Each structure stands twice: as structure tokens, then as C-alpha cells.
Amino acid sequence: MTQAQNVQLHYDFGGALYNKDLDGRPVLTSTVEMFKPDKWGSTYFFIDMDYTSDGVAAGYWEIARELKFWDNPFSVHVEYNGGLSNLFSYQNAYLGGGTYTYNHTTFTKGFSFSTLYKYIQKNDSPNNFQLTGTWYIHFAKNGLCTFIGFADW
């Protein structure tokens, strides 16, 4: 089994692309993420930090755990999402449900699909749901390039 972590730095070109007043909107975001499988499933998390000229303006994180004590592609999914900000408000969200995961035998490609109940703390309508899909494809010589992503609904 392998584990992976990465660090990213993103620049928001919104101010240059849109004819809107975006003053005060953070232009830099750093992301740290980690994925680690183990004998009971896997753990994934990421932490985003938004920066303005005054320093860190917001922090947002998600941590998800896949629990699997059996040999099939289904697992139990638990997750927490939340953050802190001086620009806007984050509401804590707690999620639980099931995940189907497919990995090719060579681990060169795979995907997962999760169906989740979502409780959003301090929300007028706290009971909700979320569908999440993730995918990866390693290609070129020995996986030199990777196409990876996710979609939440």
C-alpha cells in the first residue's frame, strides 16, 4: 500500500477575468492534502488556507475516513467539513454513508462514488445529502502524468 501527500499553491485570476469589484477577495490559496490507505480502509484530508495582503483570511478543511472490514468494493464513509474565516462564515458539516470503490488491478486507474447523509450544523435546513465521485488515471511512462479529480453534488 502507498500513501501520498501534496502541497499546492493557487492564484485566483478572477479579478483580471471578471468585470466585478473583487477587492478583499483572497487571491492566493494553499492546499495540503493527504491520502493514506491501511488494512481497515483509508483516510483522506485536505486543508485550504486563503491569503490576503493582511495574512491568512480563511482556513477550510475536510477529513474523510473509509472503513472496510471485508473484501468487497463497498465501505462505510464518515466525514467532517468545516473552517474558520474573518471574511465569511463556514458551517460545520458531518457526513455519513456508503462508498463504492473500483481500482484496476495495476492501480493505474480507478474511481469511487459516495452517497452521503449530510448534517449542516446551525443551518435552517440542516438535513441534506451529498453525492461525491472521485477518479484517477496514471498514464505516460510509468505513470509520469496523472489525471485526478472529484465532483460533489
CNS distance restraints for C-alpha pairs under 8 A (distance, minus, plus):
assign (resid   1 and name CA) (resid  37 and name CA) 6.59 0.50 0.50
assign (resid   1 and name CA) (resid  38 and name CA) 7.27 0.50 0.50
assign (resid   2 and name CA) (resid  36 and name CA) 6.88 0.50 0.50
assign (resid   2 and name CA) (resid  37 and name CA) 6.87 0.50 0.50
assign (resid   3 and name CA) (resid  34 and name CA) 7.54 0.50 0.50
assign (resid   3 and name CA) (resid  35 and name CA) 5.69 0.50 0.50
assign (resid   3 and name CA) (resid  36 and name CA) 4.48 0.50 0.50
assign (resid   3 and name CA) (resid  37 and name CA) 6.53 0.50 0.50
assign (resid   4 and name CA) (resid  34 and name CA) 5.67 0.50 0.50
assign (resid   4 and name CA) (resid  35 and name CA) 5.37 0.50 0.50
assign (resid   4 and name CA) (resid  36 and name CA) 6.58 0.50 0.50
assign (resid   5 and name CA) (resid  32 and name CA) 7.28 0.50 0.50
assign (resid   5 and name CA) (resid  33 and name CA) 5.42 0.50 0.50
assign (resid   5 and name CA) (resid  34 and name CA) 4.07 0.50 0.50
assign (resid   5 and name CA) (resid  35 and name CA) 6.31 0.50 0.50
assign (resid   6 and name CA) (resid  32 and name CA) 5.84 0.50 0.50
assign (resid   6 and name CA) (resid  33 and name CA) 5.58 0.50 0.50
assign (resid   6 and name CA) (resid  34 and name CA) 6.65 0.50 0.50
assign (resid   7 and name CA) (resid  30 and name CA) 7.25 0.50 0.50
assign (resid   7 and name CA) (resid  31 and name CA) 5.66 0.50 0.50
assign (resid   7 and name CA) (resid  32 and name CA) 4.57 0.50 0.50
assign (resid   7 and name CA) (resid  33 and name CA) 6.66 0.50 0.50
assign (resid   8 and name CA) (resid  30 and name CA) 5.59 0.50 0.50
assign (resid   8 and name CA) (resid  31 and name CA) 5.03 0.50 0.50
assign (resid   8 and name CA) (resid  32 and name CA) 6.52 0.50 0.50
assign (resid   9 and name CA) (resid  28 and name CA) 7.02 0.50 0.50
assign (resid   9 and name CA) (resid  29 and name CA) 5.84 0.50 0.50
assign (resid   9 and name CA) (resid  30 and name CA) 4.48 0.50 0.50
assign (resid   9 and name CA) (resid  31 and name CA) 6.43 0.50 0.50
assign (resid  10 and name CA) (resid  28 and name CA) 5.66 0.50 0.50
assign (resid  10 and name CA) (resid  29 and name CA) 5.12 0.50 0.50
assign (resid  10 and name CA) (resid  30 and name CA) 6.22 0.50 0.50
assign (resid  11 and name CA) (resid  27 and name CA) 5.51 0.50 0.50
assign (resid  11 and name CA) (resid  28 and name CA) 4.80 0.50 0.50
assign (resid  11 and name CA) (resid  29 and name CA) 6.63 0.50 0.50
assign (resid  12 and name CA) (resid  26 and name CA) 7.58 0.50 0.50
assign (resid  12 and name CA) (resid  27 and name CA) 4.72 0.50 0.50
assign (resid  12 and name CA) (resid  28 and name CA) 6.33 0.50 0.50
assign (resid  13 and name CA) (resid  17 and name CA) 6.24 0.50 0.50
assign (resid  13 and name CA) (resid  27 and name CA) 7.40 0.50 0.50
assign (resid  14 and name CA) (resid  18 and name CA) 5.77 0.50 0.50
assign (resid  14 and name CA) (resid  22 and name CA) 7.72 0.50 0.50
assign (resid  15 and name CA) (resid  19 and name CA) 7.63 0.50 0.50
assign (resid  15 and name CA) (resid  20 and name CA) 7.29 0.50 0.50
assign (resid  15 and name CA) (resid  21 and name CA) 7.55 0.50 0.50
assign (resid  15 and name CA) (resid  22 and name CA) 5.90 0.50 0.50
assign (resid  24 and name CA) (resid  52 and name CA) 7.23 0.50 0.50
assign (resid  25 and name CA) (resid  52 and name CA) 7.38 0.50 0.50
assign (resid  26 and name CA) (resid  50 and name CA) 5.81 0.50 0.50
assign (resid  26 and name CA) (resid  51 and name CA) 5.35 0.50 0.50
assign (resid  26 and name CA) (resid  52 and name CA) 4.94 0.50 0.50
assign (resid  26 and name CA) (resid  57 and name CA) 7.35 0.50 0.50
assign (resid  27 and name CA) (resid  50 and name CA) 7.53 0.50 0.50
assign (resid  27 and name CA) (resid  51 and name CA) 6.69 0.50 0.50
assign (resid  27 and name CA) (resid  52 and name CA) 6.66 0.50 0.50
assign (resid  28 and name CA) (resid  50 and name CA) 5.87 0.50 0.50
assign (resid  28 and name CA) (resid  51 and name CA) 5.27 0.50 0.50
assign (resid  28 and name CA) (resid  52 and name CA) 7.16 0.50 0.50
assign (resid  29 and name CA) (resid  48 and name CA) 6.48 0.50 0.50
assign (resid  29 and name CA) (resid  49 and name CA) 5.43 0.50 0.50
assign (resid  29 and name CA) (resid  50 and name CA) 4.42 0.50 0.50
assign (resid  29 and name CA) (resid  51 and name CA) 6.14 0.50 0.50
assign (resid  30 and name CA) (resid  48 and name CA) 5.60 0.50 0.50
assign (resid  30 and name CA) (resid  49 and name CA) 5.28 0.50 0.50
assign (resid  30 and name CA) (resid  50 and name CA) 6.69 0.50 0.50
assign (resid  31 and name CA) (resid  46 and name CA) 6.69 0.50 0.50
assign (resid  31 and name CA) (resid  47 and name CA) 5.57 0.50 0.50
assign (resid  31 and name CA) (resid  48 and name CA) 4.52 0.50 0.50
assign (resid  31 and name CA) (resid  49 and name CA) 6.61 0.50 0.50
assign (resid  32 and name CA) (resid  46 and name CA) 5.45 0.50 0.50
assign (resid  32 and name CA) (resid  47 and name CA) 5.33 0.50 0.50
assign (resid  32 and name CA) (resid  48 and name CA) 6.74 0.50 0.50
assign (resid  33 and name CA) (resid  44 and name CA) 7.43 0.50 0.50
assign (resid  33 and name CA) (resid  45 and name CA) 5.55 0.50 0.50
assign (resid  33 and name CA) (resid  46 and name CA) 4.02 0.50 0.50
assign (resid  33 and name CA) (resid  47 and name CA) 6.45 0.50 0.50
assign (resid  34 and name CA) (resid  43 and name CA) 7.93 0.50 0.50
assign (resid  34 and name CA) (resid  44 and name CA) 5.61 0.50 0.50
assign (resid  34 and name CA) (resid  45 and name CA) 5.52 0.50 0.50
assign (resid  34 and name CA) (resid  46 and name CA) 6.47 0.50 0.50
assign (resid  35 and name CA) (resid  42 and name CA) 7.20 0.50 0.50
assign (resid  35 and name CA) (resid  43 and name CA) 5.79 0.50 0.50
assign (resid  35 and name CA) (resid  44 and name CA) 4.43 0.50 0.50
assign (resid  35 and name CA) (resid  45 and name CA) 6.79 0.50 0.50
assign (resid  36 and name CA) (resid  42 and name CA) 5.51 0.50 0.50
assign (resid  36 and name CA) (resid  43 and name CA) 5.30 0.50 0.50
assign (resid  36 and name CA) (resid  44 and name CA) 6.48 0.50 0.50
assign (resid  37 and name CA) (resid  41 and name CA) 5.79 0.50 0.50
assign (resid  37 and name CA) (resid  42 and name CA) 3.91 0.50 0.50
assign (resid  37 and name CA) (resid  43 and name CA) 6.31 0.50 0.50
assign (resid  38 and name CA) (resid  42 and name CA) 5.60 0.50 0.50
assign (resid  40 and name CA) (resid  66 and name CA) 7.89 0.50 0.50
assign (resid  40 and name CA) (resid  67 and name CA) 5.67 0.50 0.50
assign (resid  40 and name CA) (resid  68 and name CA) 5.15 0.50 0.50
assign (resid  40 and name CA) (resid  69 and name CA) 5.71 0.50 0.50
assign (resid  41 and name CA) (resid  65 and name CA) 7.41 0.50 0.50
assign (resid  41 and name CA) (resid  66 and name CA) 5.08 0.50 0.50
assign (resid  41 and name CA) (resid  67 and name CA) 4.75 0.50 0.50
assign (resid  41 and name CA) (resid  68 and name CA) 5.02 0.50 0.50
assign (resid  41 and name CA) (resid  69 and name CA) 7.65 0.50 0.50
assign (resid  41 and name CA) (resid  75 and name CA) 7.63 0.50 0.50
assign (resid  42 and name CA) (resid  65 and name CA) 5.86 0.50 0.50
assign (resid  42 and name CA) (resid  66 and name CA) 5.15 0.50 0.50
assign (resid  42 and name CA) (resid  67 and name CA) 6.97 0.50 0.50
assign (resid  43 and name CA) (resid  63 and name CA) 7.41 0.50 0.50
assign (resid  43 and name CA) (resid  64 and name CA) 5.83 0.50 0.50
assign (resid  43 and name CA) (resid  65 and name CA) 4.60 0.50 0.50
assign (resid  43 and name CA) (resid  66 and name CA) 6.42 0.50 0.50
assign (resid  44 and name CA) (resid  63 and name CA) 5.80 0.50 0.50
assign (resid  44 and name CA) (resid  64 and name CA) 5.25 0.50 0.50
assign (resid  44 and name CA) (resid  65 and name CA) 6.49 0.50 0.50
assign (resid  45 and name CA) (resid  61 and name CA) 7.23 0.50 0.50
assign (resid  45 and name CA) (resid  62 and name CA) 5.45 0.50 0.50
assign (resid  45 and name CA) (resid  63 and name CA) 4.19 0.50 0.50
assign (resid  45 and name CA) (resid  64 and name CA) 6.19 0.50 0.50
assign (resid  46 and name CA) (resid  61 and name CA) 5.60 0.50 0.50
assign (resid  46 and name CA) (resid  62 and name CA) 5.62 0.50 0.50
assign (resid  46 and name CA) (resid  63 and name CA) 6.72 0.50 0.50
assign (resid  47 and name CA) (resid  59 and name CA) 7.06 0.50 0.50
assign (resid  47 and name CA) (resid  60 and name CA) 5.74 0.50 0.50
assign (resid  47 and name CA) (resid  61 and name CA) 4.34 0.50 0.50
assign (resid  47 and name CA) (resid  62 and name CA) 6.77 0.50 0.50
assign (resid  48 and name CA) (resid  59 and name CA) 5.57 0.50 0.50
assign (resid  48 and name CA) (resid  60 and name CA) 5.14 0.50 0.50
assign (resid  48 and name CA) (resid  61 and name CA) 6.23 0.50 0.50
assign (resid  49 and name CA) (resid  56 and name CA) 6.66 0.50 0.50
assign (resid  49 and name CA) (resid  57 and name CA) 7.51 0.50 0.50
assign (resid  49 and name CA) (resid  58 and name CA) 5.69 0.50 0.50
assign (resid  49 and name CA) (resid  59 and name CA) 4.48 0.50 0.50
assign (resid  49 and name CA) (resid  60 and name CA) 6.59 0.50 0.50
assign (resid  50 and name CA) (resid  56 and name CA) 5.82 0.50 0.50
assign (resid  50 and name CA) (resid  57 and name CA) 5.52 0.50 0.50
assign (resid  50 and name CA) (resid  58 and name CA) 5.08 0.50 0.50
assign (resid  50 and name CA) (resid  59 and name CA) 6.39 0.50 0.50
assign (resid  51 and name CA) (resid  55 and name CA) 5.42 0.50 0.50
assign (resid  51 and name CA) (resid  56 and name CA) 4.52 0.50 0.50
assign (resid  51 and name CA) (resid  57 and name CA) 5.41 0.50 0.50
assign (resid  51 and name CA) (resid  58 and name CA) 7.26 0.50 0.50
assign (resid  52 and name CA) (resid  56 and name CA) 6.39 0.50 0.50
assign (resid  52 and name CA) (resid  57 and name CA) 6.23 0.50 0.50
assign (resid  57 and name CA) (resid  85 and name CA) 5.90 0.50 0.50
assign (resid  57 and name CA) (resid  86 and name CA) 5.83 0.50 0.50
assign (resid  57 and name CA) (resid  87 and name CA) 6.59 0.50 0.50
assign (resid  58 and name CA) (resid  83 and name CA) 7.40 0.50 0.50
assign (resid  58 and name CA) (resid  84 and name CA) 5.66 0.50 0.50
assign (resid  58 and name CA) (resid  85 and name CA) 4.05 0.50 0.50
assign (resid  58 and name CA) (resid  86 and name CA) 6.41 0.50 0.50
assign (resid  58 and name CA) (resid  87 and name CA) 7.10 0.50 0.50
assign (resid  59 and name CA) (resid  83 and name CA) 5.33 0.50 0.50
assign (resid  59 and name CA) (resid  84 and name CA) 5.30 0.50 0.50
assign (resid  59 and name CA) (resid  85 and name CA) 6.24 0.50 0.50
assign (resid  60 and name CA) (resid  81 and name CA) 7.63 0.50 0.50
assign (resid  60 and name CA) (resid  82 and name CA) 5.78 0.50 0.50
assign (resid  60 and name CA) (resid  83 and name CA) 4.05 0.50 0.50
assign (resid  60 and name CA) (resid  84 and name CA) 6.50 0.50 0.50
assign (resid  61 and name CA) (resid  81 and name CA) 5.83 0.50 0.50
assign (resid  61 and name CA) (resid  82 and name CA) 5.68 0.50 0.50
assign (resid  61 and name CA) (resid  83 and name CA) 5.99 0.50 0.50
assign (resid  62 and name CA) (resid  79 and name CA) 7.15 0.50 0.50
assign (resid  62 and name CA) (resid  80 and name CA) 5.65 0.50 0.50
assign (resid  62 and name CA) (resid  81 and name CA) 4.39 0.50 0.50
assign (resid  62 and name CA) (resid  82 and name CA) 6.65 0.50 0.50
assign (resid  63 and name CA) (resid  79 and name CA) 5.62 0.50 0.50
assign (resid  63 and name CA) (resid  80 and name CA) 5.51 0.50 0.50
assign (resid  63 and name CA) (resid  81 and name CA) 6.73 0.50 0.50
assign (resid  64 and name CA) (resid  77 and name CA) 7.07 0.50 0.50
assign (resid  64 and name CA) (resid  78 and name CA) 5.76 0.50 0.50
assign (resid  64 and name CA) (resid  79 and name CA) 4.20 0.50 0.50
assign (resid  64 and name CA) (resid  80 and name CA) 6.59 0.50 0.50
assign (resid  65 and name CA) (resid  77 and name CA) 5.81 0.50 0.50
assign (resid  65 and name CA) (resid  78 and name CA) 5.39 0.50 0.50
assign (resid  65 and name CA) (resid  79 and name CA) 6.31 0.50 0.50
assign (resid  66 and name CA) (resid  75 and name CA) 5.93 0.50 0.50
assign (resid  66 and name CA) (resid  76 and name CA) 5.60 0.50 0.50
assign (resid  66 and name CA) (resid  77 and name CA) 4.69 0.50 0.50
assign (resid  66 and name CA) (resid  78 and name CA) 6.70 0.50 0.50
assign (resid  66 and name CA) (resid  99 and name CA) 7.76 0.50 0.50
assign (resid  67 and name CA) (resid  75 and name CA) 5.52 0.50 0.50
assign (resid  67 and name CA) (resid  76 and name CA) 5.01 0.50 0.50
assign (resid  67 and name CA) (resid  77 and name CA) 6.37 0.50 0.50
assign (resid  68 and name CA) (resid  74 and name CA) 7.40 0.50 0.50
assign (resid  68 and name CA) (resid  75 and name CA) 4.96 0.50 0.50
assign (resid  68 and name CA) (resid  76 and name CA) 6.52 0.50 0.50
assign (resid  73 and name CA) (resid 100 and name CA) 5.51 0.50 0.50
assign (resid  73 and name CA) (resid 101 and name CA) 5.20 0.50 0.50
assign (resid  73 and name CA) (resid 102 and name CA) 6.52 0.50 0.50
assign (resid  74 and name CA) (resid  98 and name CA) 6.98 0.50 0.50
assign (resid  74 and name CA) (resid  99 and name CA) 5.60 0.50 0.50
assign (resid  74 and name CA) (resid 100 and name CA) 4.66 0.50 0.50
assign (resid  74 and name CA) (resid 101 and name CA) 6.49 0.50 0.50
assign (resid  75 and name CA) (resid  98 and name CA) 5.77 0.50 0.50
assign (resid  75 and name CA) (resid  99 and name CA) 5.23 0.50 0.50
assign (resid  75 and name CA) (resid 100 and name CA) 6.62 0.50 0.50
assign (resid  75 and name CA) (resid 101 and name CA) 7.99 0.50 0.50
assign (resid  76 and name CA) (resid  96 and name CA) 7.62 0.50 0.50
assign (resid  76 and name CA) (resid  97 and name CA) 6.01 0.50 0.50
assign (resid  76 and name CA) (resid  98 and name CA) 4.74 0.50 0.50
assign (resid  76 and name CA) (resid  99 and name CA) 6.30 0.50 0.50
assign (resid  77 and name CA) (resid  95 and name CA) 7.87 0.50 0.50
assign (resid  77 and name CA) (resid  96 and name CA) 5.48 0.50 0.50
assign (resid  77 and name CA) (resid  97 and name CA) 5.19 0.50 0.50
assign (resid  77 and name CA) (resid  98 and name CA) 5.27 0.50 0.50
assign (resid  77 and name CA) (resid  99 and name CA) 6.24 0.50 0.50
assign (resid  77 and name CA) (resid 114 and name CA) 7.69 0.50 0.50
assign (resid  77 and name CA) (resid 116 and name CA) 7.82 0.50 0.50
assign (resid  78 and name CA) (resid  94 and name CA) 7.78 0.50 0.50
assign (resid  78 and name CA) (resid  95 and name CA) 5.71 0.50 0.50
assign (resid  78 and name CA) (resid  96 and name CA) 4.50 0.50 0.50
assign (resid  78 and name CA) (resid  97 and name CA) 6.74 0.50 0.50
assign (resid  79 and name CA) (resid  94 and name CA) 5.93 0.50 0.50
assign (resid  79 and name CA) (resid  95 and name CA) 4.96 0.50 0.50
assign (resid  79 and name CA) (resid  96 and name CA) 6.37 0.50 0.50
assign (resid  80 and name CA) (resid  92 and name CA) 7.40 0.50 0.50
assign (resid  80 and name CA) (resid  93 and name CA) 5.83 0.50 0.50
assign (resid  80 and name CA) (resid  94 and name CA) 4.81 0.50 0.50
assign (resid  80 and name CA) (resid  95 and name CA) 6.31 0.50 0.50
assign (resid  81 and name CA) (resid  92 and name CA) 5.80 0.50 0.50
assign (resid  81 and name CA) (resid  93 and name CA) 5.09 0.50 0.50
assign (resid  81 and name CA) (resid  94 and name CA) 6.60 0.50 0.50
assign (resid  82 and name CA) (resid  90 and name CA) 6.16 0.50 0.50
assign (resid  82 and name CA) (resid  91 and name CA) 6.13 0.50 0.50
assign (resid  82 and name CA) (resid  92 and name CA) 4.52 0.50 0.50
assign (resid  82 and name CA) (resid  93 and name CA) 6.38 0.50 0.50
assign (resid  83 and name CA) (resid  90 and name CA) 5.61 0.50 0.50
assign (resid  83 and name CA) (resid  91 and name CA) 7.48 0.50 0.50
assign (resid  83 and name CA) (resid  92 and name CA) 7.31 0.50 0.50
assign (resid  84 and name CA) (resid  89 and name CA) 7.17 0.50 0.50
assign (resid  84 and name CA) (resid  90 and name CA) 6.43 0.50 0.50
assign (resid  85 and name CA) (resid  89 and name CA) 6.23 0.50 0.50
assign (resid  85 and name CA) (resid  90 and name CA) 7.25 0.50 0.50
assign (resid  91 and name CA) (resid 120 and name CA) 6.49 0.50 0.50
assign (resid  91 and name CA) (resid 121 and name CA) 6.01 0.50 0.50
assign (resid  91 and name CA) (resid 122 and name CA) 6.91 0.50 0.50
assign (resid  91 and name CA) (resid 123 and name CA) 7.55 0.50 0.50
assign (resid  92 and name CA) (resid 120 and name CA) 5.97 0.50 0.50
assign (resid  92 and name CA) (resid 121 and name CA) 5.38 0.50 0.50
assign (resid  93 and name CA) (resid 118 and name CA) 6.60 0.50 0.50
assign (resid  93 and name CA) (resid 119 and name CA) 5.55 0.50 0.50
assign (resid  93 and name CA) (resid 120 and name CA) 4.39 0.50 0.50
assign (resid  93 and name CA) (resid 121 and name CA) 5.99 0.50 0.50
assign (resid  94 and name CA) (resid 118 and name CA) 5.77 0.50 0.50
assign (resid  94 and name CA) (resid 119 and name CA) 5.20 0.50 0.50
assign (resid  94 and name CA) (resid 120 and name CA) 6.58 0.50 0.50
assign (resid  94 and name CA) (resid 121 and name CA) 7.94 0.50 0.50
assign (resid  95 and name CA) (resid 116 and name CA) 6.05 0.50 0.50
assign (resid  95 and name CA) (resid 117 and name CA) 5.53 0.50 0.50
assign (resid  95 and name CA) (resid 118 and name CA) 4.48 0.50 0.50
assign (resid  95 and name CA) (resid 119 and name CA) 6.32 0.50 0.50
assign (resid  96 and name CA) (resid 116 and name CA) 5.26 0.50 0.50
assign (resid  96 and name CA) (resid 117 and name CA) 5.43 0.50 0.50
assign (resid  96 and name CA) (resid 118 and name CA) 6.83 0.50 0.50
assign (resid  97 and name CA) (resid 114 and name CA) 7.17 0.50 0.50
assign (resid  97 and name CA) (resid 115 and name CA) 5.81 0.50 0.50
assign (resid  97 and name CA) (resid 116 and name CA) 4.34 0.50 0.50
assign (resid  97 and name CA) (resid 117 and name CA) 6.04 0.50 0.50
assign (resid  98 and name CA) (resid 114 and name CA) 5.66 0.50 0.50
assign (resid  98 and name CA) (resid 115 and name CA) 5.70 0.50 0.50
assign (resid  98 and name CA) (resid 116 and name CA) 6.58 0.50 0.50
assign (resid  99 and name CA) (resid 112 and name CA) 6.69 0.50 0.50
assign (resid  99 and name CA) (resid 113 and name CA) 5.55 0.50 0.50
assign (resid  99 and name CA) (resid 114 and name CA) 4.20 0.50 0.50
assign (resid  99 and name CA) (resid 115 and name CA) 6.55 0.50 0.50
assign (resid 100 and name CA) (resid 112 and name CA) 5.48 0.50 0.50
assign (resid 100 and name CA) (resid 113 and name CA) 5.33 0.50 0.50
assign (resid 100 and name CA) (resid 114 and name CA) 6.47 0.50 0.50
assign (resid 101 and name CA) (resid 110 and name CA) 7.57 0.50 0.50
assign (resid 101 and name CA) (resid 111 and name CA) 5.93 0.50 0.50
assign (resid 101 and name CA) (resid 112 and name CA) 4.19 0.50 0.50
assign (resid 101 and name CA) (resid 113 and name CA) 6.60 0.50 0.50
assign (resid 102 and name CA) (resid 110 and name CA) 5.29 0.50 0.50
assign (resid 102 and name CA) (resid 111 and name CA) 5.38 0.50 0.50
assign (resid 102 and name CA) (resid 112 and name CA) 6.16 0.50 0.50
assign (resid 103 and name CA) (resid 107 and name CA) 5.73 0.50 0.50
assign (resid 103 and name CA) (resid 108 and name CA) 7.88 0.50 0.50
assign (resid 103 and name CA) (resid 109 and name CA) 6.14 0.50 0.50
assign (resid 103 and name CA) (resid 110 and name CA) 4.22 0.50 0.50
assign (resid 103 and name CA) (resid 111 and name CA) 6.64 0.50 0.50
assign (resid 104 and name CA) (resid 108 and name CA) 6.37 0.50 0.50
assign (resid 104 and name CA) (resid 109 and name CA) 5.65 0.50 0.50
assign (resid 104 and name CA) (resid 110 and name CA) 5.92 0.50 0.50
assign (resid 108 and name CA) (resid 136 and name CA) 7.80 0.50 0.50
assign (resid 108 and name CA) (resid 137 and name CA) 5.75 0.50 0.50
assign (resid 108 and name CA) (resid 138 and name CA) 5.00 0.50 0.50
assign (resid 108 and name CA) (resid 139 and name CA) 7.28 0.50 0.50
assign (resid 108 and name CA) (resid 143 and name CA) 7.41 0.50 0.50
assign (resid 109 and name CA) (resid 135 and name CA) 7.54 0.50 0.50
assign (resid 109 and name CA) (resid 136 and name CA) 5.38 0.50 0.50
assign (resid 109 and name CA) (resid 137 and name CA) 4.27 0.50 0.50
assign (resid 109 and name CA) (resid 138 and name CA) 6.20 0.50 0.50
assign (resid 110 and name CA) (resid 135 and name CA) 5.71 0.50 0.50
assign (resid 110 and name CA) (resid 136 and name CA) 5.53 0.50 0.50
assign (resid 110 and name CA) (resid 137 and name CA) 6.74 0.50 0.50
assign (resid 111 and name CA) (resid 133 and name CA) 7.19 0.50 0.50
assign (resid 111 and name CA) (resid 134 and name CA) 5.39 0.50 0.50
assign (resid 111 and name CA) (resid 135 and name CA) 4.12 0.50 0.50
assign (resid 111 and name CA) (resid 136 and name CA) 6.43 0.50 0.50
assign (resid 112 and name CA) (resid 133 and name CA) 5.61 0.50 0.50
assign (resid 112 and name CA) (resid 134 and name CA) 5.25 0.50 0.50
assign (resid 112 and name CA) (resid 135 and name CA) 6.56 0.50 0.50
assign (resid 113 and name CA) (resid 131 and name CA) 7.36 0.50 0.50
assign (resid 113 and name CA) (resid 132 and name CA) 5.71 0.50 0.50
assign (resid 113 and name CA) (resid 133 and name CA) 4.50 0.50 0.50
assign (resid 113 and name CA) (resid 134 and name CA) 6.65 0.50 0.50
assign (resid 114 and name CA) (resid 130 and name CA) 7.99 0.50 0.50
assign (resid 114 and name CA) (resid 131 and name CA) 5.68 0.50 0.50
assign (resid 114 and name CA) (resid 132 and name CA) 5.07 0.50 0.50
assign (resid 114 and name CA) (resid 133 and name CA) 6.43 0.50 0.50
assign (resid 115 and name CA) (resid 129 and name CA) 7.60 0.50 0.50
assign (resid 115 and name CA) (resid 130 and name CA) 6.26 0.50 0.50
assign (resid 115 and name CA) (resid 131 and name CA) 4.92 0.50 0.50
assign (resid 115 and name CA) (resid 132 and name CA) 6.80 0.50 0.50
assign (resid 116 and name CA) (resid 129 and name CA) 5.55 0.50 0.50
assign (resid 116 and name CA) (resid 130 and name CA) 5.14 0.50 0.50
assign (resid 116 and name CA) (resid 131 and name CA) 6.26 0.50 0.50
assign (resid 117 and name CA) (resid 127 and name CA) 7.58 0.50 0.50
assign (resid 117 and name CA) (resid 128 and name CA) 6.15 0.50 0.50
assign (resid 117 and name CA) (resid 129 and name CA) 4.50 0.50 0.50
assign (resid 117 and name CA) (resid 130 and name CA) 6.48 0.50 0.50
assign (resid 118 and name CA) (resid 126 and name CA) 7.81 0.50 0.50
assign (resid 118 and name CA) (resid 127 and name CA) 6.10 0.50 0.50
assign (resid 118 and name CA) (resid 128 and name CA) 4.87 0.50 0.50
assign (resid 118 and name CA) (resid 129 and name CA) 4.78 0.50 0.50
assign (resid 118 and name CA) (resid 130 and name CA) 6.40 0.50 0.50
assign (resid 119 and name CA) (resid 126 and name CA) 5.27 0.50 0.50
assign (resid 119 and name CA) (resid 127 and name CA) 4.97 0.50 0.50
assign (resid 119 and name CA) (resid 128 and name CA) 6.13 0.50 0.50
assign (resid 119 and name CA) (resid 129 and name CA) 7.95 0.50 0.50
assign (resid 120 and name CA) (resid 125 and name CA) 7.75 0.50 0.50
assign (resid 120 and name CA) (resid 126 and name CA) 4.56 0.50 0.50
assign (resid 120 and name CA) (resid 127 and name CA) 6.62 0.50 0.50
assign (resid 120 and name CA) (resid 128 and name CA) 7.50 0.50 0.50
assign (resid 121 and name CA) (resid 126 and name CA) 6.14 0.50 0.50
assign (resid 122 and name CA) (resid 126 and name CA) 6.98 0.50 0.50
assign (resid 130 and name CA) (resid 152 and name CA) 6.78 0.50 0.50
assign (resid 130 and name CA) (resid 153 and name CA) 5.59 0.50 0.50
assign (resid 131 and name CA) (resid 152 and name CA) 5.70 0.50 0.50
assign (resid 131 and name CA) (resid 153 and name CA) 5.12 0.50 0.50
assign (resid 132 and name CA) (resid 150 and name CA) 7.09 0.50 0.50
assign (resid 132 and name CA) (resid 151 and name CA) 5.66 0.50 0.50
assign (resid 132 and name CA) (resid 152 and name CA) 4.48 0.50 0.50
assign (resid 132 and name CA) (resid 153 and name CA) 6.43 0.50 0.50
assign (resid 133 and name CA) (resid 150 and name CA) 5.44 0.50 0.50
assign (resid 133 and name CA) (resid 151 and name CA) 5.25 0.50 0.50
assign (resid 133 and name CA) (resid 152 and name CA) 6.61 0.50 0.50
assign (resid 134 and name CA) (resid 148 and name CA) 7.63 0.50 0.50
assign (resid 134 and name CA) (resid 149 and name CA) 5.70 0.50 0.50
assign (resid 134 and name CA) (resid 150 and name CA) 4.17 0.50 0.50
assign (resid 134 and name CA) (resid 151 and name CA) 6.54 0.50 0.50
assign (resid 135 and name CA) (resid 148 and name CA) 5.58 0.50 0.50
assign (resid 135 and name CA) (resid 149 and name CA) 5.56 0.50 0.50
assign (resid 135 and name CA) (resid 150 and name CA) 6.41 0.50 0.50
assign (resid 136 and name CA) (resid 146 and name CA) 6.91 0.50 0.50
assign (resid 136 and name CA) (resid 147 and name CA) 5.57 0.50 0.50
assign (resid 136 and name CA) (resid 148 and name CA) 4.23 0.50 0.50
assign (resid 136 and name CA) (resid 149 and name CA) 6.66 0.50 0.50
assign (resid 137 and name CA) (resid 146 and name CA) 5.61 0.50 0.50
assign (resid 137 and name CA) (resid 147 and name CA) 5.18 0.50 0.50
assign (resid 137 and name CA) (resid 148 and name CA) 6.44 0.50 0.50
assign (resid 138 and name CA) (resid 142 and name CA) 7.99 0.50 0.50
assign (resid 138 and name CA) (resid 143 and name CA) 4.64 0.50 0.50
assign (resid 138 and name CA) (resid 144 and name CA) 7.20 0.50 0.50
assign (resid 138 and name CA) (resid 145 and name CA) 5.83 0.50 0.50
assign (resid 138 and name CA) (resid 146 and name CA) 4.41 0.50 0.50
assign (resid 138 and name CA) (resid 147 and name CA) 6.51 0.50 0.50
assign (resid 139 and name CA) (resid 143 and name CA) 4.61 0.50 0.50
assign (resid 139 and name CA) (resid 144 and name CA) 6.33 0.50 0.50
assign (resid 139 and name CA) (resid 145 and name CA) 5.35 0.50 0.50
assign (resid 139 and name CA) (resid 146 and name CA) 6.13 0.50 0.50
assign (resid 140 and name CA) (resid 144 and name CA) 5.38 0.50 0.50
assign (resid 140 and name CA) (resid 145 and name CA) 5.89 0.50 0.50
